[in-house]
Amino acid sequence: MNSFEGFITIIGLAVVTVVTRCFFFISERELVLPQWVQRGLRYAPLAALTAVVVPEIVMSHGELIDTWRDARLFAAAAASAYFFWRRGILGTILVGMAVLLPLRLVWGW
C-alpha cells in the first residue's frame, strides 16, 4: 500500500465514522425508537461489559483455565462480594486489585 492508498483509506474510515456516529443528528426529524428497542438498549452496557470481562477471567491463552489456583478468580469473587455489599465502583476496583496483586506477585498465581 502506498501513501495515496493509505490516505484514501484514512479518509474513507473517517467518513464512515462520522456518518455512523452522527446518524441521529443528520435527520431533520426526531427518530423515535420502538419501545422494545429502548427496553433492549437498557441491557446493552451490561452485555458489552460481560462480553469483555468474563472471557478475561475464565480464559487463558484462548482456552478455559483448568485450575482453581488462578488469581483472577479470587479477585473477581472478592470484587463481586464487595460490590454487592457496598455498591461502590472504586471500592470494587480497589478490592479486586488488592486481592489480585498479592496472589500474582507473592504466590505467583
C-alpha positions in Angstrom: 0.0 0.0 0.0 1.5 3.3 -1.0 0.9 6.7 0.6 -2.0 7.7 -1.6 -3.9 4.4 -0.8 -3.2 4.9 2.9 -4.5 8.5 2.7 -7.7 7.4 0.9 -8.2 4.6 3.4 -7.9 7.0 6.4 -10.4 9.5 4.7 -12.8 6.7 4.0 -12.7 5.4 7.6 -13.2 9.0 8.9 -16.3 9.4 6.7 -17.8 6.1 7.8 -17.1 7.0 11.4 -18.7 10.5 11.2 -21.7 9.2 9.3 -22.4 6.3 11.7 -21.9 8.4 14.8 -23.9 11.4 13.6 -26.7 9.4 12.0 -29.2 10.7 14.5 -28.1 14.3 14.1 -28.3 14.2 10.3 -32.0 13.5 10.2 -34.3 16.6 10.1 -37.0 15.0 12.3 -36.6 13.2 15.5 -36.2 9.4 15.2 -38.3 7.5 17.7 -37.1 4.0 18.6 -39.7 1.4 19.2 -40.4 0.5 22.8 -38.9 -3.0 22.5 -35.6 -1.5 21.2 -35.5 1.1 24.1 -36.1 -1.8 26.5 -33.3 -3.8 25.0 -30.8 -1.0 24.9 -31.0 -0.7 28.7 -29.1 -4.0 28.9 -26.5 -3.2 26.2 -23.8 -1.8 28.6 -24.1 -4.8 30.9 -24.0 -7.2 28.0 -20.9 -5.4 26.5 -19.1 -5.4 29.8 -19.9 -9.1 30.4 -18.6 -9.9 26.9 -15.3 -8.3 27.6 -14.7 -9.2 31.3 -15.9 -12.8 31.6 -13.5 -14.3 28.9 -10.6 -12.4 30.5 -11.4 -14.0 33.9 -12.1 -17.6 32.8 -9.8 -18.0 29.8 -6.0 -18.0 29.4 -4.3 -18.2 26.0 -7.6 -18.9 24.3 -8.5 -21.9 26.5 -10.6 -22.2 29.7 -8.5 -22.2 32.8 -8.1 -25.7 34.3 -7.1 -24.9 37.8 -8.7 -23.1 40.8 -5.3 -21.5 41.6 -5.8 -18.5 39.4 -5.6 -15.1 40.9 -8.3 -13.7 38.6 -10.9 -16.0 40.0 -10.3 -14.9 43.6 -10.0 -11.2 42.6 -13.3 -11.4 40.7 -15.0 -13.1 43.6 -13.7 -10.6 46.2 -14.6 -7.6 43.9 -18.1 -9.0 43.3 -18.7 -9.6 47.0 -17.6 -6.0 47.8 -19.8 -4.6 45.1 -22.9 -6.5 46.3 -22.1 -5.4 49.9 -21.3 -1.7 49.3 -22.4 -0.9 45.7 -19.3 1.2 45.1 -17.3 1.1 41.9 -14.0 2.5 43.2 -14.0 0.1 46.2 -14.8 -2.8 43.9 -11.7 -2.0 41.7 -9.5 -1.5 44.8 -10.6 -4.7 46.5 -10.1 -6.7 43.2 -6.6 -5.3 42.8 -5.8 -5.8 46.5 -6.6 -9.5 46.1 -5.1 -9.9 42.6 -1.7 -8.3 43.1 -0.5 -10.3 46.2 -1.7 -13.5 44.6 0.2 -12.8 41.4 3.3 -11.1 42.9 3.8 -13.1 46.1 2.5 -16.6 45.3 3.0 -16.4 41.5 -0.6 -17.5 40.6 
